[in-house]
Amino acid sequence: MRAFWAALPTEGRWLLSTVAVQTLGRGLTLPFTLIYLHEVRGFDLGLSGTLMALIAVVALAVTGPGGALTDRYGARAILLFGIVAMIAGNVLLAFATTPAVAAIALILIGLNFGVSWPAFNALIAAVVTGELRQQYYGINFALVNLGIGVGGIVGGLFADVDRPGTFTMIFLGDAASGLIPLALLLGPLRHVHGRAAEPEDGSARPTVSYLQILREPAVRWLTALTFVAMFIGYGQLEAGMPGFSRQVAEVSTRTVGLAFAVNTAVIVLLQFTVLSKISGRRRTRVMIVMAVIWAAAWGLLGASGTAPGGAAAVAGVLGFMAVFALGETLLQPTVPAMSNDLAADHTRGRYNAISAGAFQGGAIAGPVVAGFLLEHDLSGVYIGLMVLGCVAIAGMALVLERHVPDTANGRDLTVPATQPDPTS
């Protein structure tokens, strides 16, 4: 860790040192937004769920334009826009008493998610290169989980449905957390625009469309792999896993909450060790190992349903989240690093937007399929589908390996002696 920190440019240190504090605000509200809309503001449950879905729908809709605008105007400008939208959305949501006002607030929050994801990854790639980039994405992921986890604990202790003002405060706290990256981008990082330099010969950069990028076999296979990974992974954490745990394994809500705490703890504790183990190895092989680990995790969750309501069920649910988290520590450093290593400087925003779109698509489709299967008492089919998805990831990783260059696959990477100018 000391060597990694010493090798980072100053801009990278600024970005990384504030991640956990920034995401703590998101953790304050993430588990409680639906509860706030339904139990505090009195919207019926179906309407509250529909309002929540606006975040994902809007984020998916604006991801493509957000990537193109990142390449045109620079990552910093798009991030500033997204952060302002997030702050405004959370402030508005804190005082929303009608569905219309809540909808506007959630649209603004979704707008931030959609444009900020490709922009933030592009900004990191503009600052950090080589093997450091993969390490950075992994450590950033661990810190994000730490911030959200701590925020969730604080929010759980503070928020009380019998005191609506406590919910107002946590949403205002989420808005306040956005002031930290805003201050960084307007202060120490104001020169890091994350935009490709113009060609030295004065010629215009070639226009590259999303269709042209998707014609590259490596991009197509990486996008498909990302979609499936999100469908059987994060798309299940908010719906399928809790639903199976409650309906099939018959464990308590406290066990479900503890399982998410276990997930966060494993990621924070193991991410640094995992990064050292995968350094210099083919990223496609790391993805295969991740698929095997996730298959084992889904097997554990399936086993928890064979002895519902008992200690074995509790152990299965907790074990699932612990093993699943280990797979996450392999996935998160590799996919964004590969995507950015495939991209040129002037297309980085669009490459990240494609990856973000696949992530969001899988995260939207996952709960829909899980809800249908579990509602129709097809828990065995549900677990089988998740394991089959893991097999598909391993197969796609093998195909991807034939199309991706070694440098983007984590091979022959060395930490450069000097970092490039981060203003480019």
N, C-alpha and C positions, 0 to 999 in steps of 0.2 A: 504494500500500500504506500509506503514511503517513497519507493522508487517511482511508482505511478504518479504520485502527487508532484514529485520533483520534475518529472518529464512533462507535465501539463503546462501549457502556456497560461499566462495570467488570466486570460479571458475564460479558459476552461475551468480554472479554479473558482472564479466568480460564479459561473453557472452552477457548478456542482455543489458549492458550499451552502447554497440557499435552497436546494431542492426539497429537503425534508420539511423545512419551515413553510415553503410555498404550498406543498401538498397537504399539510396538516389542516388547512382550511377546507380542502375538499373532503377530507376524512370527517370533519365535523358534521357535514350535511349528507354525504353519500348514503348512509344507511337509513336516514330519517326523512328524506324528502317525501316519500309516499305516505308515511305516517303523518307528516305535517299537513299534507293536502287533505287527507281523509279525516283524521281525528281532530286536528286543530282548526282547519278552515271549513270542515264540514262537507266537502265534496264527496259524492258517493264513490265507492271503490272503483267502479268501472271507469268513471270519468277521470279519477286520479291516475289510474294506470295509463289511460290514453294520453293524458297530459305529460306523464313521465316519458312516454314513447316519443314525444316531440323532440327530445334532446337527441336521440339516436337518428331519427329521420332527418332532422335538419343538418346534423353533423355529416351524414352520408351525402346529402344533397350538395353541400358546399365544399366537400373535400376536393373534388376535381378543380373547380375554379380557384380554390385556395392554393393548390399546388402550382397552377399556372401563374397566379399573381405573385407567389413567392419567387419564382424564377424571374419574373419581370421587374418587381420592385424591391426584392430582397426579403430575407426571412425576418429581419428586425422590424420592418414596417408592418408586415402582416401580423406578427406577434403583438405589437402594440395595439393594433386594431382589435385582435381577439381578446386581449386582456381587458381592454376598456369595455367590450361587450359583456365579458364575464362579470366584471364588477357591477355594471349597471343591472344585469340580470339578477344577481343575488340580492342587491339592494331592493329591487322591485319585488322580488319574491318574498322577501322578509315582511313586506307590508301588504301582500296581495290578499284581498278578501273576496275576489270574484274569479271565476274560471278564466275570463278573458284576460285579466291582468296577469294571472299565473301563466297563461299560455304565452304571452309576450315575453315574460321573464324567462321561461324555459327555452323559448326560441333563441333568445340572446345567448343563453348558456350553451345551447347546442351549436350556435354559430361559432363560438369560441373553440369548442372541441374540434369542429370540422376544419377550421383554418389553422389552428395552432399546432396540431399534430405534425403535419408535413413541414410546417415552418420551423418548429423547434428542432426536429431531427436534422433539417437542413442547416440550421444555425450551428448545431453541434459539429456536423461534418465539415463546416467551413472553418472551424476552430481546431478540431482534433483530427489527426490523420493516422494512417498505418494501424499497427496493432493496438495503439492507444485508443483508437476509436471503438473497437470491440469491447475493451475493458471499460471504457467510459459508459457505453450503453448498459452494460451489466451493472455497474455500480450505481448509475442513475436509477435503474429499475429497483434496486434494493432500497435506495433512499426514498423513492416514491412510495414504496410499500411501508417503509417505516413511518413516513409522515402521515399517510392515510390511516395506518393502524393506530398510531397515537391519537390522531384526530378523532377516530371512531370511538376510542375509549373515553376521551374527554367529552365528546358529544353525548355518549350514552350516560355518563354520570351527571351531565348538566341539564340535558333536555328533559322536560316533563310536560306531558300533554295537559295536565291540569294547570299549568302555568304557561300560556301561549307566548308570553314575553321571552321565555327561554329559547324558543325556536327562532324568534326574531333575532335574538342575539347570535345564534350559531350561523345564521345566514349572513348577518353583517360581519361576523368573524371570517367567513369564507370570502366575502368581498374584500375585506381588509388584507387578506393574505395575497391578493393580487397586486397590492401596492409594492410588494417586494420585487417581483420581476419587472414591474413598471419602472421602479427606481433604478434597477440595474441597467435596463435598456436605455434609459434617458441619461444615465450617469456614466459609470465605468465602462459600459459596453456600447456607448453611443456610436463608436467608430466601426463596430462589427456589423455591417449591414447584411452579410451573407449573400451577396449578389456576385455573380461571375463577372470577372473583368472583361472589358471589351477587347476583341482581338487587336494585337499590336499593329497589324497592317491596315487597320481602319475599316476592314470589311465587316459586314453585318453577320451576326451569328445565325446559323441555319435555324429555321423554324422547325421545331420537333413537336408533333402532335402526340396525344395519348395513344392513338391507334398505331403510330410508328413504334412507340416504345413497347407496346404489347405484342408487336410482331416479333420481338426478340424472344427466342425460346426460353432463355434463362429467366426473363421477366415473367413469362406466362406460367412457367412451372413454379416459380417462387410465389407468385400471386395465388395460384391454386392451392399450394401447400399452406400458405398463410390463412386462406379462407377456411380450409378444413381444420387447421389447428385452432382457430378461433371458434369454429362451430362446436367442436368437441371439448374445447378448453374453456375459455372465458365466457362463451355463450351459455355454459351450463352452471357457472358458479353462482349466478344470481337467481336461477330458476330451477334447472334440472337437479342440481345437487341438493339444494334445500328441500325441493319437492320430494325427491326419492327418500331423503333422510327422514322426513316427517311421515310420509304416507306408507312407505315400504319398510324402512328400517325401524320406524316408530320411535325415534329418539326425541328428546326434549329440544325446545328452542334454545335452551342454554347450551346444549351440546353443539348445536349448529353454530352458535356464536363462538364457542370455544374453538371449533374447527377452523374458523376464519382467523382466529388469533394464532393458532398453530401454523397455519399457512404463512402468515406474515413473519412469524419468528423463524421459520425454516429458511425463508428467502433471505432475511437480513443476516442470519448467522452463516449461511453456506455460500452466498453469492461470491464472496471474495475467494474462497477456496476453489469453487468451481471454475472461476475465471482463470486461475493459475493452471488448472488441469487441462483446460481446452485451448490454452494459448498455443498457436502455431498448428493446430489440428484442423483437418478439413471440416468446415462448418456443416456440410451435408452429412458427414458421419456423426457429428454432434446431434443433428436433428434426428437421425435414426435412433440414437441412444435415448433421446428425449421421448420418441414415440414408444419405445419399449417400456420406459418408466411409466408413461401415462397409461399404457395398456395394463400394467400391473396395478396402478392406482384404481382404475375403473373396476378391475377384478376385486379389489378390496371393498369397494363400495357395493358391488353386486353381492359379495359374500355377507355384507352387513344385513342384507334383506332376508337372509336364510334363517336368522334367529332374531326376529324383531323384538324390540323393547328391552333387550337384555344388555349385559356388559359387552358381549361380543359385537352387538350392533354398534354400540358407542365406540368401541375400539376400531371397528371397520370404518366408521365415518371419520374419526380423527386420523386414522392411518391413511385414508384416501387423501385428505388435505395435505398431510405431511409429504407423502410421496409425490402428489401432484405438484407441490411447491418445488421439489427438487427438479422436476422436469421444466418448470418455469425458469429456473436459473440457467438452464441450457438454451432455452428458446429465445429469451429476451436479448441476450447479447449478440446472437447470430443473425437473426432475420434483418433487423435494421442496419447492421454493419454490412451485410451482403448487399442489401438494396442500395445503400449509399456508395459502396465500392463499384457497383455496376454503373452508376450514374456519372455523367459528366457534370462539371460545375454549373453549367447553364441549364441542366435538366433535373437538378437534384430535387427541386420542389415537386415536380411531377412524379418522379420515381417514388418519393415518400408519400405522395397523395394516393398512388395506386396501392401501395402497401397498407396505408391507413384505410382505404376503401374496402380492401379485402378483410381487414380486421373488423371493421364496423359491420360489414355484411354478414360475416360469420356470427358476430355477437348478437345481431338482430334475429337471424334465422334459428340459432340454437335454442332460445327459450320457446319459440313457436313449436318446434318439433318436440321438444321435451314435454311441454304442456299437453300436446295432443296424445303422446304415447302414455304418459302417466295417468292422464284423465281416463283413458280407455283400459287401464290395468294391464299395460303391456311393458311392465318393468323389465322383464327378461329381454324383450326386443330392444328396449332402450339401452341397456348395458351392452348388448351385442353390437348395436350400432356404434356406440362409442369406441369399443375395441376395434371394430372394423375400420373406423376412421383413423385409429393409430396405425393400423396396417397400411392404409392408404398413404399416410404421411411418410412412412418408411419407404414405400415404393416410389413416391414422387421425389423424395430426396435422392434416391439412386439415379433417377432419370435426370434430375437437375444437375447432378455432379458431372454428367457428360456434356453439359452445355455452358456451365459457368467457368470463367477463367480462374486459374489458381489464385491470383491475387485477390479476387472477390470471394474465394472459397476459404480464405484464411491461411493459405500457404505462401511461403516466401515473403512473409511480412516482417518487417523490422521497424523498430521505433526510430524515426529519423533523428539525426543529431540536432537539427534545427527545425523548428515548426515554420510552415508557410505563413505569409502575412495574413492574419485573420480578417483583414478588411476586404480581401478579395473574395 
